[in-house]
């Protein structure tokens, strides 16, 4: 199988969100920096409580999914449905905003390191107004798979283990429950100098986010803390340099619809955005249709 080439690099830029949480945004840093079906990828990483302590107080979403993946630190999720979730190291929170959700994510620590990611995955028009849903996935439910040269945590989609017939599915988008964007979400750790070749579904748009170390795709060096957009056919082929590398691997089936975003609302048209704002102001964002 041919290797996917590195077609574009989207560097992360420093920004802040919520009540002033400092983070680095690659995907979503502008309307041109998206990769259908992915809208936004934020990395938060700080040892300084001033950077995260204010958290993400109550705020709305409509029209897409948010996926939070924690590496270090603790936050607490609460939403209008009454869900609570402990964002602990290695855990994943997969939230489908659908028609509307109002939630908060607040730090449960006053010091120490906070590190993780939030990814926004778009929904097709026919699913944008579906009921909100929330899944709190503890670290113990995320398979950790040893591969030659490293290991993979399989959060979403199915990993075919290189050199074997073994297939390992994550807790989300496994064989029993295919999401319409069919997302792949892996956390890959490579040892120094290791190379891997991992199949991804043909036609899926794919990217990697290198969050630690150094890696190359073909002859091209992937800058640290950047999203590397790949071709849409073939295997992901990566080589870690001397320090090793840690990366998120994201792939999904493109939706191919217009994207109109206004802050936390992502719809297909301006009229739908205006409706979302009006619904939020009048307290109807989260009401059943
Ligand atoms: Co949110």
Boltz pocket constraint, residues with backbone or C-beta under 6 A from the ligand:
constraints:
  - pocket:
      binder: B
      contacts: [[A, 56], [A, 59], [A, 60], [A, 61], [A, 66], [A, 103]]
      max_distance: 6.0
